[in-house]
Amino acid sequence: MAGPRATDPAVPPLVGELPPQCRRDVDTLRRFVHSTVAREAPAEAVPPNDLREVLLTGATGFMGRYCLRELLRQNERLTVHCLVRAESAEHGIERIRDTLEQAEIWEDEFAPRLRAVPGDICTDQFGLSESVFEDLSRRIDAVYHLAADVRLILSYADIREVNALGLRPVLQLCLRTRYKHLFCASTLGVFPEYFCNFGGEFSRNRIDDQMQPDLADMKKTFPLGAIGYPWSKLVAEQGVLFAKAAGVPAAVFRVPQMGLSSTGDTRASDFRARLFAAATQVGKAPQSFSMQGNSEPVDTVSEICVAISLNPDRRFTIYHLCDPQPPYADFEVADFGFYWESVSYQAFRRACQAVGENSPMHGQWVLVDHFAPYWFSEAKTGRTLPISDGAIREDCPRPIKWPNMLIGHARSYDWIRRHRDQWPFPVPRGRLDFDCLIGQARVYAERMGVPFERTYPAWMRAGLEQLVQALQSPEAGLRKRRLSHVIYGLTRTLRNNAALVRERQLHPEIARQQIARPVFIVGINRTGTTFLHRLLSRDRRFWALRRYELTEPVLASGQYATVAGTADDPRPAYVEELMRGAEVAERLAGIHRIDVEEPEEDFMLLRLAFSSWVITVAHHVPAYGRWLAETGSRHAYAHHRRVMQNFTWQRRQREPGAWRQWLQKMPFHLMELEVLLETYPDAVFIQTHREPTQFMASWNSLVERIRSFTTEPRPRPDAGTEQLSIMSGMLNNAMRFRESRPELEQRWVDVNYVDLVENPMAVVRHIYERLGWRLEPEARDEMEDWLSLQSEQRRGEPSHRYSLEDFGLTPQRVDDAFAPYRDFISSRGIREFRS
């Protein structure tokens, strides 16, 4: 959501007195600019559209590597010269490439447009010879100055040479021969209120566009002899403003705290990374510690900075690079299986100091002691930051999209584990523990004000316990680096249950919602069920649950009448990020198309009860499968109906007085047809059919892909045998159930997969005629439009290749296993069915 439009691009002067040493350095920079301009009389700068060669300082730094990538990506005609400490140009290129490869962002296409300039930011003319510097001054059109010492625990005297006076050779270049565009990275940390999380006396402050920090507040907050970094950046900012007043087209990017990228690249020196590692090491965390905070991904910040710099119509001088309205994600470390004792700051400090120099917090206590009252305060900033982003919104020509914080943390965790040999601190490992999960459930129930026993009844807790035991078993083969992802899936399910009960508690009328004649598509997997589900959902006679609703069943604001299902609904974007973070679409490409706005299987509703056969697909948990077969799913299906009442109530907030049939789909309903009919006595069924020798190969391939998210690979013949037993048992038993209940056949429609693929609209007409429904022209048109779109999309999808032999199966073995089912479809003429 865009903030208010920024209207005044003028930068006001500093108010008050700088500390004497800072004042002297500011005067030095001002005199340097004035004398250089008078001596050089530089020509006019080239327009931003005509930038061809630029200089980048700090290319091997955390932000520099991403700015370098963005410069090369956003302007294909650009050559980037990188000032780098190196013995030679070749050595410099090697350092730059190594840095980008470590961040996993190197592209071979970068090499021809990349140059290394061995030099030093702290020396006159970067330490280059006069001829080399002169040549550079004629070539370069713009300078991106990112080089800095970012250590927070240094006095101003120790850091000024790099961060403040290191601007002089940059200004030399920008003022030689012709003016160069100058883009300088500063920090939002020049504002004490930002550094202090807007806590304490800063709780009512606001940072507006082009605003200068309050010098009196800086003096109280940043002791010059201990925390010189903010002062050094403020001094450099004044030098850039002097250059701009002298004719240099300049801009200052005040960047936020950045400890990681949206792809997971994580900076070990980042304070939050150190704090997290220290808590991991000692098993304790200071009270009010949170994974959430004022921190944006470095690659997104870099993308915005470069886009603004290349905009010929930019108006502003100072830009605040932050997301003032971050998408709220209510998560904590325990959600991922990190169960740390919450202690006072003093107790946490003592525990870390007991570790000595091996503590990630070693050497940080001067800084942390100073800011602990703000950083670990019970008072929270809130979901929004009082910082104006009007300037970046107005001058960035690209859409600004800040990634979800939760996804960033998940990717960071994966990145750290992939680069374990380079990570200097303890790597956190989630703990899968039933008692700890129940402890979290109690926390969720208390926070949402719902009774624990009603929210998590004994039968539900029993299912969770059985699942945890099965996952803990060596035969489950869970990947260690994915354990926290599995735990988060369980805690999110617990949280969703509490949210659903809270919604029912707030709106008792939910319990009176009627669900009449729901339609269940129950064909076995890989027989066209998803295709048919999404095709029929085009008809407005149906309600169908979208993936984002199944993943996040409760809209936190409760605004179903005005927000749910609109562009303002935050759930689709959140679930999209969640899927992208887990690489779901990539892993299932060519097998199952993931679209958060499309209808999806309702297995997620049964998973809320921790009693779902689909769990045996996602994980190799034979013990859990045996327990589920013995216990049954009656409680789970009763829970399914209760949750469907929530969804029915939600839809009727959007469509008061509306009545539609629910259209649901899940092949594993075939496991529990009797219980399903007890739960929904007037249910209608559509079953798709396909030759087992055709769907079993595809199904095994799908299971293999799904399990690859969290499970070590099993021998394919073993997996093939396992799935053949499960699938044939499910389908054979389902057909025996149908034969035992002939009175239900009038509510049952059979669909041949071949017919569905060859002539889907003919199949639709058959279904409607069989069930006495009217196919309205609008619905028919919507279906035909969707089919056309699907045809276009499928042409660009990778093909899904599979065979029975890959999984140790033969056609004869499959036919034998499915003999009762094959007899059933033969006796009903389903194989020969055409419409």
SULFENHU-V436463 format. One line per field, one symbol per residue. ss: DSSP state (h for helix, s for strand, l for the rest). psi: psi as a letter, one per 40 degrees, with the letter a starting at -180 (. if undefined). burial: 1 if it has 16 or more other ideal C-beta (glycine too) atoms within 10 Angstrom, else 0. Layout:
ss->???
psi->???
burial->???
This chain:
ss->lllllllllllllllllllhhhhhhhhhhhhhhhhhhhhhllsllllhhhllsssssllllhhhhhhhhhhhhhllllssssssllllhhhhhhhhhhhhhhlllllhhhhhhssssslllllhhhhllhhhhhhhhhhllssssllllllllllhhhhhhhhlllhhhhhhhhhllsllssssssshhhlhhhhllllhhhllllslllllllhhhhhhhlllllllhhhhhhhhhhhhhhhhhllllssssssllllslllllsllllhhhhhhhhhhhhlssslllllllllllhhhhhhhhhhhhllllllllsssslllllllllllhhhhllllssslhhhhhhhhhhhhhhllllllhhhhhhhhhhhlllllllllllsllhhhhhhlllllllllhhhhhhhhhhhhhhlhhhlllllllllllhhhhhhhhhhhhhhhlllhhhhllhhhhhhhhhhhhhhhlhhhlslhhhhhhhhhhhhhhhhhhhhhhhhhhhlhhhhhllllllssslllllllhhhhhhhhlllllssllshhhhhlllllllllllllllllllhhhhhhhhhhhllhhhhlllllllllllslllhhhhhlllllllhhhhlllhhhhhhhhhhllhhhhhhhhhhhhhhhhhhhhhllllllssssslhhhhhhhhhhhhhllllssssssllhhhhhhhhhhhhhhhhlllsllllhhhhhhhhhhhhhhhhhhhhhhhhhlhhhhhhssssshhhhhhlhhhhhhhhhhhhlllllhhhhhhhhhhhhhhhhhhhllllllllhhhhlllhhhhhhhlhhhhhhhhhllllllll
psi->hiaihhdheihiiihahiidddddddddddddddddddddgiiiiiiddehdhihhifdeidddddddddddddheehhhhhhihididdddddddddddddefehhdeddefhihhhaheeihfeeiiddddddddddhdihhhehihehdgiiddeeddddceeedddddddehciiihhhhhaieeehddddeffibeedeiihiieiiihdddddddghdedgedddddddddddddddddeehgiihhhiahheiieeehhhdehdddddddddddefiiiiehieiaghihddddddddddddeheeididhhhgihegihhhgiidddeehgihhiiddddddddddeaeeheeheeddddddeddddfidhidaeihghhfdddddeheihhhhihddddddddddddddfdeeheihhihihhhddddddddddddddefihddddgiddddddddddddddeidedfhhdeeddddddddddddddddddddddddgdedeehihhfihhhfiiifeeddddddddedheeihihidddddgehhdeegddddheieehedddddddddddefddddehedhhhheeiiiieddddddefghdddeddiggddddddddddifddddddddddddddddddeddgheihihhhihhdedddfdddddddgdfiihhhiiihdeddddddddddddddedeiiiihddddddddddddddddddddddddegdeedeehhhhhddddddgdddddddddddefihhidddddddddddddddddddeiiihhiidddffiidddddddedddddddddefddehi.
burial->0010010000100100011011001100110110011000010011010010111111111111111111110010011111110100000110111011001011000100011111111000111100001001100111111111110111110011011111111111111111111111111111111111111001001010111111101110110100111111111111111111010111111111111111111110011111111111110111001011011111111111111111100101111111110110101011111111001010011011000000111001001101110111100010001111111111110000011111111111111110100010110101010101110110111001010100110011101111111110000111101111111101101111111111110000010010100111111111111111111111101111111111111110000100111000111101111111110100010011111101111111111111111111111110011011000010111011011111111111000000011111111111111011101100111111111111111111111111101110000100111111011101110110010000000011111111110001001101110110101000110110010000000000000101010111100011001100110110000100101
